[in-house]
Amino acid sequence: MNALLKAFKDRITQDTVTGALAGGVHWGTATALREMPFIILTTLPSFGQEENTGDTFTEYQPLRCATYAYSAAEAAKICARLETLFHARTLPLVVGRMLHCHKGSDSLMQDPERDDAGQEIWQAIIDFNFLVQHNPGD
């Protein structure tokens, strides 16, 4: 799982669009006074069992990207870029092998919170499901 998380964040931060966001890319949470836009990455519970295929295991690893921006258009644009970076593409992993990635779901909504100046905040969420093969113990 750690190899997937590293490769996932590396692809986002090395991209010319998503890697240049003013507020950056973060795991789990971002500080309260973060510049906009920014992305928060989180893991999600797996919807499938780990399958033993003999010498290796395969499992689905869902990951979420939540983008925060001051406009719906900007949040949607970043979400679309994330889809381009991952959907139906593979990632090189240091440990194990990624077999497939597909987009699970996406959404765009106005966040109920506002920034300190009263400006609207928009949130775009996109989930990805990675099928990963690895050796026992990896």
SULZISUL-V530428 format. One record per backbone hydrogen bond with DSSP energy under -1.0 kcal/mol. CO is the residue of the C=O (numbers start at 0). NH is the residue of the N-H. E is the energy in kcal/mol with one decimal. If there is no record, write none. Layout:
co = <CO:CO>
nh = <NH:NH>
e = <E:E>
//
This chain:
co = <0:1:2:3:4:5:6:7:8:9:14:23:25:26:36:37:38:39:40:41:50:55:56:57:58:60:61:62:63:64:65:66:67:68:70:71:72:73:74:75:76:77:78:79:80:81:82:85:96:99:100:101:104:106:108:114:118:120:121:122:123:124:125:126:127:128:129:130:130:131:132:133:134>
nh = <4:5:6:7:8:9:10:11:12:13:18:38:40:28:22:67:25:65:27:63:57:52:133:50:131:129:43:127:41:125:39:123:37:121:74:75:76:77:78:79:80:81:82:83:84:85:86:88:132:130:87:128:126:124:122:117:114:110:68:108:66:106:64:103:62:101:60:98:99:58:96:56:137>
e = <-2.5:-2.3:-2.3:-2.7:-2.3:-2.7:-2.2:-1.5:-2.8:-2.0:-1.5:-2.1:-3.4:-2.1:-2.6:-2.7:-2.5:-2.6:-3.2:-3.1:-2.3:-2.9:-2.7:-3.3:-2.9:-1.8:-2.1:-2.9:-2.0:-2.3:-2.6:-2.3:-1.8:-3.6:-2.1:-2.6:-2.2:-2.1:-2.2:-2.4:-1.8:-2.2:-2.0:-1.9:-1.9:-1.4:-2.1:-2.2:-3.4:-3.0:-2.1:-2.7:-2.8:-2.5:-3.1:-2.1:-2.0:-2.8:-2.3:-2.6:-3.4:-2.3:-2.6:-2.8:-2.6:-1.7:-2.8:-3.2:-1.3:-2.2:-3.0:-3.5:-2.2>
//
